[in-house]
Amino acid sequence: MFVKICGLSEPEHVEVAVEAGADAIGLVMTASPRRVTPSRAAELAALAPSHVLTVGVFMGEPVEEVRQAAQAAGVGAVQLHGRHPHADFTALKDLGLTLVRAVAADADLRTGAFDEDLLIVDAPRAGAGEPWDWTAVRGRPSGNWLLAGGLDPGNVRQAIEAARPWGVDVSSGVEVARGVKDSALIRSFLRAARS
Ligand SMILES: O=C(O)c1ccccc1N[C@@H]1O[C@H](COP(=O)(O)O)[C@@H](O)[C@H]1O
């Protein structure tokens, strides 16, 4: 089970996520209480070993802005969240980074349909910690895809059984307050997702 811990903004939490076995960490560079600047994202990304994918998360920014921020941060992947057109993914191909398309369940759920490498199927409201009907996507996405939206250490097993994803992605469910991550919750989430 591939696990991405998203919305990290403190070095301590990057270290905990890595040590607990996260496959990817997300650094939010769009409007959010979890937002980090490209230079802060670069500091955090530098703490992750090469086997951990560092993902810059964007939503609605013009592609040139995404390109500059991703390069300044030195991330290994770009996540375009929401209704980005296919052309945005095409325009970023030459960066040579892993491209991640994050959408709600009413979108095209074929991984690679927009030339992305990885698909995330999320709740309608991104990063809000709202559980949704995970059974609705079971068997629908093709290829490698992550389930997101309202996951936490207490429900991630049930969500995996409901949707059968290749991986999971969490932000709010490992926080003690909006935008404030918690080391114990990060560890519990990873344990539960892999149990
Ligand atoms: O985390 C955010 O604040 C965020 C903002 C804008 C776009 C995406 C964002 N995060 C993504 O939301 C899901 C996790 O949501 P949840 O909080 O666990 O319900 C994940 O894909 C994040 O990358």
PDBQT file of the ligand as one rigid body, heavy atoms in Angstrom, charges set to zero:
ROOT
HETATM    1  O1  LIG A 201      -4.312  20.046   1.938  1.00  0.00    +0.000 OA
HETATM    2  C1  LIG A 201      -4.737  21.087   1.423  1.00  0.00    +0.000 C 
HETATM    3  O2  LIG A 201      -4.927  22.108   2.094  1.00  0.00    +0.000 OA
HETATM    4  C2  LIG A 201      -5.040  21.127  -0.046  1.00  0.00    +0.000 A 
HETATM    5  C3  LIG A 201      -5.353  22.331  -0.617  1.00  0.00    +0.000 A 
HETATM    6  C4  LIG A 201      -5.640  22.403  -1.967  1.00  0.00    +0.000 A 
HETATM    7  C5  LIG A 201      -5.596  21.263  -2.752  1.00  0.00    +0.000 A 
HETATM    8  C6  LIG A 201      -5.300  20.047  -2.181  1.00  0.00    +0.000 A 
HETATM    9  C7  LIG A 201      -5.024  19.945  -0.838  1.00  0.00    +0.000 A 
HETATM   10  N1  LIG A 201      -4.734  18.746  -0.237  1.00  0.00    +0.000 N 
HETATM   11  C8  LIG A 201      -5.100  17.484  -0.776  1.00  0.00    +0.000 C 
HETATM   12  O3  LIG A 201      -6.320  17.048  -0.194  1.00  0.00    +0.000 OA
HETATM   13  C9  LIG A 201      -6.288  15.637  -0.019  1.00  0.00    +0.000 C 
HETATM   14  C10 LIG A 201      -6.319  15.263   1.452  1.00  0.00    +0.000 C 
HETATM   15  O4  LIG A 201      -7.466  15.713   2.024  1.00  0.00    +0.000 OA
HETATM   16  P1  LIG A 201      -7.896  15.426   3.545  1.00  0.00    +0.000 P 
HETATM   17  O5  LIG A 201      -7.581  16.657   4.284  1.00  0.00    +0.000 OA
HETATM   18  O6  LIG A 201      -7.109  14.247   4.054  1.00  0.00    +0.000 OA
HETATM   19  O7  LIG A 201      -9.363  15.162   3.440  1.00  0.00    +0.000 OA
HETATM   20  C11 LIG A 201      -4.950  15.163  -0.545  1.00  0.00    +0.000 C 
HETATM   21  O8  LIG A 201      -5.077  14.755  -1.879  1.00  0.00    +0.000 OA
HETATM   22  C12 LIG A 201      -4.112  16.394  -0.450  1.00  0.00    +0.000 C 
HETATM   23  O9  LIG A 201      -3.055  16.360  -1.389  1.00  0.00    +0.000 OA
ENDROOT
TORSDOF 0
